[in-house]
C-alpha cells in the first residue's frame, strides 16, 4: 500500500496538517481502512496542502522521490 509518510511526523497547528506528509490526524489514523480511491483522492490534495503549510520545498521533493506503487 502506498503511503505519503516520510517519517517527519509533526502536526502544524495552524493548518491541522502533518508537516511531513500533509495529512490530517483523521486521515493518518484511517489510512489502512480507506479504499484505494479514497487514498488516491487524499494523495492528490497533498501538494497543495504542503504548499499552504509552508513546507513545500523539502517535503514536495521527498514526495516526488516516492516510488510509484499500486495502491
Phi and psi restraints in degrees (value plus and minus 20) as a CYANA .aco file:
   2 UNK   PHI     -95.3   -55.3
   2 UNK   PSI     120.7   160.7
   3 UNK   PHI    -158.2  -118.2
   3 UNK   PSI     126.3   166.3
   4 UNK   PHI    -105.7   -65.7
   4 UNK   PSI     -19.9    20.1
   5 UNK   PHI     -81.7   -41.7
   5 UNK   PSI     109.8   149.8
   6 UNK   PHI    -139.4   -99.4
   6 UNK   PSI      -4.1    35.9
   7 UNK   PHI      43.0    83.0
   7 UNK   PSI      15.6    55.6
   8 UNK   PHI    -140.0  -100.0
   8 UNK   PSI      55.5    95.5
   9 UNK   PHI    -113.0   -73.0
   9 UNK   PSI      66.6   106.6
  10 UNK   PHI    -156.6  -116.6
  10 UNK   PSI     101.6   141.6
  11 UNK   PHI    -102.3   -62.3
  11 UNK   PSI     115.3   155.3
  12 UNK   PHI    -113.0   -73.0
  12 UNK   PSI      90.7   130.7
  13 UNK   PHI     -82.2   -42.2
  13 UNK   PSI     -52.2   -12.2
  14 UNK   PHI     -86.1   -46.1
  14 UNK   PSI     -49.2    -9.2
  15 UNK   PHI    -133.9   -93.9
  15 UNK   PSI     -44.4    -4.4
  16 UNK   PHI      61.2   101.2
  16 UNK   PSI     -10.3    29.7
  17 UNK   PHI    -125.3   -85.3
  17 UNK   PSI     130.8   170.8
  18 UNK   PHI     -90.0   -50.0
  18 UNK   PSI     113.6   153.6
  19 UNK   PHI     -86.9   -46.9
  19 UNK   PSI     -43.0    -3.0
  20 UNK   PHI    -103.8   -63.8
  20 UNK   PSI     -67.1   -27.1
  21 UNK   PHI    -137.5   -97.5
  21 UNK   PSI     -38.0     2.0
  22 UNK   PHI      69.7   109.7
  22 UNK   PSI     -18.7    21.3
  23 UNK   PHI    -107.3   -67.3
  23 UNK   PSI     139.5   179.5
  24 UNK   PHI    -102.9   -62.9
  24 UNK   PSI     146.4   186.4
  25 UNK   PHI     -79.6   -39.6
  25 UNK   PSI     -59.4   -19.4
  26 UNK   PHI     -82.3   -42.3
  26 UNK   PSI     -62.7   -22.7
  27 UNK   PHI     -87.1   -47.1
  27 UNK   PSI     -59.7   -19.7
  28 UNK   PHI     -83.0   -43.0
  28 UNK   PSI     -67.5   -27.5
  29 UNK   PHI     -85.3   -45.3
  29 UNK   PSI     -52.5   -12.5
  30 UNK   PHI    -117.8   -77.8
  30 UNK   PSI     -18.2    21.8
  31 UNK   PHI     -71.1   -31.1
  31 UNK   PSI     -65.6   -25.6
  32 UNK   PHI     -86.9   -46.9
  32 UNK   PSI     -43.6    -3.6
  33 UNK   PHI    -113.3   -73.3
  33 UNK   PSI     -31.1     8.9
  34 UNK   PHI     -93.6   -53.6
  34 UNK   PSI     132.9   172.9
  35 UNK   PHI     -94.9   -54.9
  35 UNK   PSI     146.0   186.0
  36 UNK   PHI     -77.6   -37.6
  36 UNK   PSI     -61.2   -21.2
  37 UNK   PHI     -84.3   -44.3
  37 UNK   PSI     -60.6   -20.6
  38 UNK   PHI     -84.7   -44.7
  38 UNK   PSI     -62.8   -22.8
  39 UNK   PHI     -84.3   -44.3
  39 UNK   PSI     -62.1   -22.1
  40 UNK   PHI     -81.2   -41.2
  40 UNK   PSI     -60.1   -20.1
  41 UNK   PHI     -82.6   -42.6
  41 UNK   PSI     -61.6   -21.6
  42 UNK   PHI     -87.3   -47.3
  42 UNK   PSI     -64.9   -24.9
  43 UNK   PHI     -77.9   -37.9
  43 UNK   PSI     -55.7   -15.7
  44 UNK   PHI     -86.4   -46.4
  44 UNK   PSI     -47.0    -7.0
  45 UNK   PHI    -104.5   -64.5
  45 UNK   PSI     -37.8     2.2
  46 UNK   PHI     -82.4   -42.4
  46 UNK   PSI     -63.5   -23.5
  47 UNK   PHI     -77.7   -37.7
  47 UNK   PSI     -61.5   -21.5
  48 UNK   PHI     -87.9   -47.9
  48 UNK   PSI     -59.7   -19.7
  49 UNK   PHI     -83.1   -43.1
  49 UNK   PSI     -64.0   -24.0
  50 UNK   PHI     -86.9   -46.9
  50 UNK   PSI     -54.2   -14.2
  51 UNK   PHI     -84.5   -44.5
  51 UNK   PSI     -60.4   -20.4
  52 UNK   PHI     -85.9   -45.9
  52 UNK   PSI     -56.5   -16.5
  53 UNK   PHI     -95.2   -55.2
  53 UNK   PSI     -26.4    13.6
  54 UNK   PHI      57.1    97.1
  54 UNK   PSI      -1.5    38.5
  55 UNK   PHI    -135.5   -95.5
  55 UNK   PSI      -0.5    39.5
  56 UNK   PHI     -76.1   -36.1
  56 UNK   PSI     -70.5   -30.5
  57 UNK   PHI     -81.0   -41.0
  57 UNK   PSI     -78.8   -38.8
  58 UNK   PHI     -88.8   -48.8
  58 UNK   PSI     -64.6   -24.6
  59 UNK   PHI     -92.2   -52.2
  59 UNK   PSI     -62.7   -22.7
  60 UNK   PHI     -81.3   -41.3
  60 UNK   PSI     -58.2   -18.2
  61 UNK   PHI     -84.0   -44.0
  61 UNK   PSI     -62.3   -22.3
  62 UNK   PHI     -86.4   -46.4
  62 UNK   PSI     -60.4   -20.4
  63 UNK   PHI     -82.6   -42.6
  63 UNK   PSI     -57.1   -17.1
  64 UNK   PHI     -89.5   -49.5
  64 UNK   PSI     -39.3     0.7
  65 UNK   PHI    -104.6   -64.6
  65 UNK   PSI     -31.6     8.4
  66 UNK   PHI     -83.5   -43.5
  66 UNK   PSI     115.1   155.1
  67 UNK   PHI     -88.3   -48.3
  67 UNK   PSI     126.2   166.2
  68 UNK   PHI     -93.6   -53.6
  68 UNK   PSI      99.5   139.5
  69 UNK   PHI    -152.9  -112.9
  69 UNK   PSI     125.1   165.1
  70 UNK   PHI     -85.1   -45.1
  70 UNK   PSI     126.3   166.3
